[in-house]
């Protein structure tokens, strides 16, 4: 009887551990791409996301357009991340990059924290 209880306890522990580890690999706002990787892919946008008067480089527009097509919530997650703030990105300015790139399929009107996509 005691061995059955021990088996059940170990079995439940393994199931719980598996669920916890599975949760670590679960998709976030950027899918299975770590937010650091998504942020790094947007490095051509650094100047434009920190200065509303800066010209948006074509490489930035290409990256932002691709990100919006695959994972539109990821752009918001990157803009609101502590990593973006450390890099000098201002979310209020960064959120304007898709419009400044003339990206037609941008999520106009969607909220990104306290900001709205223009």
N, C-alpha and C positions, 0 to 999 in steps of 0.2 A: 504494500500500500504506500509506504513512504517513497519507494522508487518511482511510483506512478506520479505522485505529487511533485517530486523533484523533476521528473521529465516534463510535466506540464509547465512548471515554473521556468525551466530552461527554454522550452519551446516558445513561451510567451515572450521571454527576454529576447530571443533571437528574432522573433517577428517584430518586436518594438524597435530593436536595433536596426533591422533592415529597413523599416519605414523611415527611421530617422536618417539613415545614410541615403536612402532614395530621395528624401526631401532636399538634401544638399545638392543633388544633381538636377533637381527639378528646374524647369524653365522659368525664367523671370521675365521682366519687361523686354529684355533683349534676347529672348529665346534661350538657347544654351550657350550663347556667346557671353563671356564675362563682361561686365560693364566697363572694365578697364580696357578691354580689347575694342569694344565699340567706341569708347571715347578716343582711343589712340587712332582709330580709323578716320576720325573726324579732325585730325590734327591740321589739315589744310584750312580749317575754318577758324583757327584760333584768333587771328586778327579781326575777322568779321564778327565773331561772337563776343568780342570784348569792346568793339568800337562801332557804333551805328553808322559812322561816316566812312568806314573802311570799305574798299571795294571787295566784293566776295569773289575769291578765286574760282575759276571753272572747276578745278579739282574738288573744291569744297562742295560745289553744287552737285557734282556727280555723286559724291559720297552721300550727301544728304538725301538726294533723290532715291538712291538705292536703299538707304535705310528706311525711308518712308514707305517704300514699296514692300519691303520684307517685314518690318516691325516698327510701325509708326510710334508706338508707345516708348520705344527704346530711345528715340531722340529726346523726349521729355525726361526720361530717367537719367540720361547723360547730363542734360542741362541742369538738372536739380541735384546732381551728385556733389558730394564734397570735393571729389576730384576736379570737377569743372571749376568750382570756386577757387581751388588752389591754383588752377592754371590761368586765372584771371578772366574767366568767362562770366559774363553777366547774363543770367537767364532771361531777363527782360529784353536784352539785345539779341541773344542767341535764338530766341523763339522767332525772331523776324527773318532769320536767314533763309528759310524756305521761300518766303515771299520775295525777298531780295534776289533770289535765284530764279524767280518766275516759275516755280514748280507748281504745275497745275493741279496735281493730285494731293496737295498738302491738306492736312485735316483742318481746314478753316473753321474757326469757332470752337474747336476742342480746347478744353482746359488743360493746362500743364502747370500744376500747382496753383499759384494765384495768377498765372498769366494765361492769356487766350491767344491761340494761333491766329495771326492776321491773315 
